[in-house]
């Protein structure tokens, strides 16, 4: 199995998979045979290469690279003892646990319901489907501060949903559960939107074949359909997780920001900044950036795999 | 081609035959679970924004929006988006031209670097500008000596907005431009068009929907950004508050009706964004269909 897959991967070029919403959907090697021709014949036929590349690099440098490198420059000038106290103080460690834990659980919730939602939106029809499909992207379009106050209003003890939870002893607003609700909201579209296109492109032939060979619907789903979906599914999970880790706007309203209990890491960076502790803020930011890069790398690997998986079909 | 356009199109699948679908009760259950989940997290909160905004009646609603500080925040939001979106549009076009139409060493590194602002928490996006232009920052002393304020002033807000919306246009445009290839441009050049004519008359019309899509997403994020802008704003009423920051201040003062009134404008903007996005996806699908059909015919 591994051998076969490996062979397929090396033989086929990695096609761009722009259906993914996250980083690294770019073609990894844009064709293995074509570029040779391109080099010889076509490369300098079109004008504007120098101008467009020059402008791209200049603008990228000014807006992104120079400011971001400040984070590293600033960290390198910090005193180590201060860095350690900043990033390892119990209050900050508690925030890592909450940020990581709540983001992971929110991503799991989104992975589960996102898979069902994508399935329903692709395979079934019901009144208002187009509207529901369009509204799935709401967390991308709605400003996070608006989402934050809206969720707080709905899930507070006298809110529309909160009032039904309160008698059962479930409090959402101003608890860790509230953080989870906000992070679930933020990550909601990722899993749906990564699975949906894969599901749409899936040929029903293989399902028909499975059915005619006597597989029941569950077997068809788990043995035929799901193996095609899981790379996209994992990517969607990782994207939702990454987005939740850095989220600030929607969480600060619903969490209540109680030290050791409901403080997320981005909130602590803001707190440090408000106390003019720029060194502490920078140190925590570096830890967060490190976590984001590990995730970004994971997402890139997953996408390279799912691209290979797609083209292998 | 199909793969590149796939993320913009949303094909509707045809009806399925008996054994290829689930029993009726499973279908109803799954639809119910989906709608329930989306209602809990999307529909109810969205409805709550508008209901809360009108809690004290239409009179108070319009009063909250027409109040000078609210108007100032609307102006600042429009200004920030008005600067950030065109700049990132020009960048997106330049980046996608060199990346999609040429082969060069280091392309993948460039692509990863363009994606960086998406990997960074909004709070960190604001922080880096404080480290650059703040009082203790690298250029802090120089800026103070020349009496220029960037951080805790409008330029900082604009910069932070540009940073967080940086990749949007480029990332939507690159795959679309790649999918159209270079044949048409080459034909135009052979027929005697110059570079700019080729770009405006050949390339731009073929990627216009992808471009518009990127602009819509870029604009939505530019107007709604909260975390990054919050760090560099300094929260000076009427001067450095964008709409999302104004919402926060009103909310923290327990002036909920006014907070939700301003928030409802942003929610309305989000709905317009979604509608525009759906329309562009539809147009894109329409544009793509004849091409893929002819491809199929040739094959």
Boltz contact constraints between the chains, C-beta under 6 A:
constraints:
  - contact:
      token1: [A, 15]
      token2: [B, 3]
      max_distance: 6.0
  - contact:
      token1: [A, 16]
      token2: [B, 4]
      max_distance: 6.0
  - contact:
      token1: [A, 16]
      token2: [B, 175]
      max_distance: 6.0
  - contact:
      token1: [A, 18]
      token2: [B, 4]
      max_distance: 6.0
  - contact:
      token1: [A, 18]
      token2: [B, 7]
      max_distance: 6.0
  - contact:
      token1: [A, 18]
      token2: [B, 175]
      max_distance: 6.0
  - contact:
      token1: [A, 19]
      token2: [B, 6]
      max_distance: 6.0
  - contact:
      token1: [A, 19]
      token2: [B, 7]
      max_distance: 6.0
  - contact:
      token1: [A, 23]
      token2: [B, 115]
      max_distance: 6.0
  - contact:
      token1: [A, 26]
      token2: [B, 111]
      max_distance: 6.0
  - contact:
      token1: [A, 35]
      token2: [B, 103]
      max_distance: 6.0
  - contact:
      token1: [A, 38]
      token2: [B, 103]
      max_distance: 6.0
  - contact:
      token1: [A, 45]
      token2: [B, 186]
      max_distance: 6.0
  - contact:
      token1: [A, 46]
      token2: [B, 101]
      max_distance: 6.0
  - contact:
      token1: [A, 46]
      token2: [B, 185]
      max_distance: 6.0
  - contact:
      token1: [A, 47]
      token2: [B, 195]
      max_distance: 6.0
  - contact:
      token1: [A, 48]
      token2: [B, 195]
      max_distance: 6.0
  - contact:
      token1: [A, 49]
      token2: [B, 98]
      max_distance: 6.0
  - contact:
      token1: [A, 49]
      token2: [B, 102]
      max_distance: 6.0
  - contact:
      token1: [A, 52]
      token2: [B, 94]
      max_distance: 6.0
  - contact:
      token1: [A, 52]
      token2: [B, 97]
      max_distance: 6.0
  - contact:
      token1: [A, 52]
      token2: [B, 98]
      max_distance: 6.0
  - contact:
      token1: [A, 53]
      token2: [B, 98]
      max_distance: 6.0
  - contact:
      token1: [A, 55]
      token2: [B, 94]
      max_distance: 6.0
  - contact:
      token1: [A, 56]
      token2: [B, 94]
      max_distance: 6.0
  - contact:
      token1: [A, 56]
      token2: [B, 95]
      max_distance: 6.0
  - contact:
      token1: [A, 56]
      token2: [B, 98]
      max_distance: 6.0
  - contact:
      token1: [A, 59]
      token2: [B, 91]
      max_distance: 6.0
  - contact:
      token1: [A, 63]
      token2: [B, 162]
      max_distance: 6.0
  - contact:
      token1: [A, 63]
      token2: [B, 163]
      max_distance: 6.0
  - contact:
      token1: [A, 63]
      token2: [B, 166]
      max_distance: 6.0
  - contact:
      token1: [A, 64]
      token2: [B, 116]
      max_distance: 6.0
  - contact:
      token1: [A, 67]
      token2: [B, 128]
      max_distance: 6.0
  - contact:
      token1: [A, 67]
      token2: [B, 132]
      max_distance: 6.0
  - contact:
      token1: [A, 68]
      token2: [B, 128]
      max_distance: 6.0
  - contact:
      token1: [A, 70]
      token2: [B, 128]
      max_distance: 6.0
  - contact:
      token1: [A, 70]
      token2: [B, 131]
      max_distance: 6.0
  - contact:
      token1: [A, 70]
      token2: [B, 132]
      max_distance: 6.0
  - contact:
      token1: [A, 71]
      token2: [B, 128]
      max_distance: 6.0
  - contact:
      token1: [A, 74]
      token2: [B, 131]
      max_distance: 6.0
  - contact:
      token1: [A, 113]
      token2: [B, 37]
      max_distance: 6.0
  - contact:
      token1: [A, 116]
      token2: [B, 30]
      max_distance: 6.0
  - contact:
      token1: [A, 116]
      token2: [B, 33]
      max_distance: 6.0
  - contact:
      token1: [A, 116]
      token2: [B, 34]
      max_distance: 6.0
  - contact:
      token1: [A, 117]
      token2: [B, 34]
      max_distance: 6.0
  - contact:
      token1: [A, 120]
      token2: [B, 30]
      max_distance: 6.0
  - contact:
      token1: [A, 120]
      token2: [B, 31]
      max_distance: 6.0
  - contact:
      token1: [A, 120]
      token2: [B, 34]
      max_distance: 6.0
  - contact:
      token1: [A, 122]
      token2: [B, 13]
      max_distance: 6.0
  - contact:
      token1: [A, 124]
      token2: [B, 27]
      max_distance: 6.0
  - contact:
      token1: [A, 124]
      token2: [B, 31]
      max_distance: 6.0
  - contact:
      token1: [A, 126]
      token2: [B, 31]
      max_distance: 6.0
  - contact:
      token1: [A, 134]
      token2: [B, 274]
      max_distance: 6.0
  - contact:
      token1: [A, 134]
      token2: [B, 278]
      max_distance: 6.0
  - contact:
      token1: [A, 135]
      token2: [B, 42]
      max_distance: 6.0
  - contact:
      token1: [A, 137]
      token2: [B, 274]
      max_distance: 6.0
  - contact:
      token1: [A, 138]
      token2: [B, 42]
      max_distance: 6.0
  - contact:
      token1: [A, 141]
      token2: [B, 220]
      max_distance: 6.0
  - contact:
      token1: [A, 141]
      token2: [B, 270]
      max_distance: 6.0
  - contact:
      token1: [A, 141]
      token2: [B, 273]
      max_distance: 6.0
  - contact:
      token1: [A, 141]
      token2: [B, 274]
      max_distance: 6.0
  - contact:
      token1: [A, 142]
      token2: [B, 270]
      max_distance: 6.0
  - contact:
      token1: [A, 143]
      token2: [B, 224]
      max_distance: 6.0
  - contact:
      token1: [A, 143]
      token2: [B, 244]
      max_distance: 6.0
  - contact:
      token1: [A, 143]
      token2: [B, 266]
      max_distance: 6.0
  - contact:
      token1: [A, 144]
      token2: [B, 226]
      max_distance: 6.0
  - contact:
      token1: [A, 145]
      token2: [B, 226]
      max_distance: 6.0
  - contact:
      token1: [A, 145]
      token2: [B, 244]
      max_distance: 6.0
  - contact:
      token1: [A, 145]
      token2: [B, 247]
      max_distance: 6.0
  - contact:
      token1: [A, 145]
      token2: [B, 248]
      max_distance: 6.0
  - contact:
      token1: [A, 146]
      token2: [B, 263]
      max_distance: 6.0
  - contact:
      token1: [A, 146]
      token2: [B, 266]
      max_distance: 6.0
  - contact:
      token1: [A, 146]
      token2: [B, 267]
      max_distance: 6.0
  - contact:
      token1: [A, 149]
      token2: [B, 251]
      max_distance: 6.0
  - contact:
      token1: [A, 150]
      token2: [B, 45]
      max_distance: 6.0
  - contact:
      token1: [A, 150]
      token2: [B, 48]
      max_distance: 6.0
  - contact:
      token1: [A, 150]
      token2: [B, 49]
      max_distance: 6.0
  - contact:
      token1: [A, 151]
      token2: [B, 45]
      max_distance: 6.0
  - contact:
      token1: [A, 153]
      token2: [B, 48]
      max_distance: 6.0
  - contact:
      token1: [A, 153]
      token2: [B, 52]
      max_distance: 6.0
  - contact:
      token1: [A, 154]
      token2: [B, 44]
      max_distance: 6.0
  - contact:
      token1: [A, 154]
      token2: [B, 45]
      max_distance: 6.0
  - contact:
      token1: [A, 154]
      token2: [B, 48]
      max_distance: 6.0
  - contact:
      token1: [A, 160]
      token2: [B, 44]
      max_distance: 6.0
  - contact:
      token1: [A, 185]
      token2: [B, 41]
      max_distance: 6.0
  - contact:
      token1: [A, 188]
      token2: [B, 41]
      max_distance: 6.0
  - contact:
      token1: [A, 197]
      token2: [B, 6]
      max_distance: 6.0
  - contact:
      token1: [A, 200]
      token2: [B, 11]
      max_distance: 6.0
  - contact:
      token1: [A, 207]
      token2: [B, 20]
      max_distance: 6.0
  - contact:
      token1: [A, 211]
      token2: [B, 19]
      max_distance: 6.0
  - contact:
      token1: [A, 217]
      token2: [B, 22]
      max_distance: 6.0
  - contact:
      token1: [A, 246]
      token2: [B, 121]
      max_distance: 6.0
  - contact:
      token1: [A, 248]
      token2: [B, 122]
      max_distance: 6.0
  - contact:
      token1: [A, 248]
      token2: [B, 123]
      max_distance: 6.0
  - contact:
      token1: [A, 248]
      token2: [B, 227]
      max_distance: 6.0
  - contact:
      token1: [A, 249]
      token2: [B, 226]
      max_distance: 6.0
  - contact:
      token1: [A, 249]
      token2: [B, 227]
      max_distance: 6.0
  - contact:
      token1: [A, 266]
      token2: [B, 121]
      max_distance: 6.0
  - contact:
      token1: [A, 266]
      token2: [B, 123]
      max_distance: 6.0
  - contact:
      token1: [A, 269]
      token2: [B, 123]
      max_distance: 6.0
  - contact:
      token1: [A, 278]
      token2: [B, 136]
      max_distance: 6.0
  - contact:
      token1: [A, 285]
      token2: [B, 124]
      max_distance: 6.0
  - contact:
      token1: [A, 285]
      token2: [B, 127]
      max_distance: 6.0
  - contact:
      token1: [A, 288]
      token2: [B, 121]
      max_distance: 6.0
  - contact:
      token1: [A, 292]
      token2: [B, 119]
      max_distance: 6.0
  - contact:
      token1: [A, 296]
      token2: [B, 119]
      max_distance: 6.0
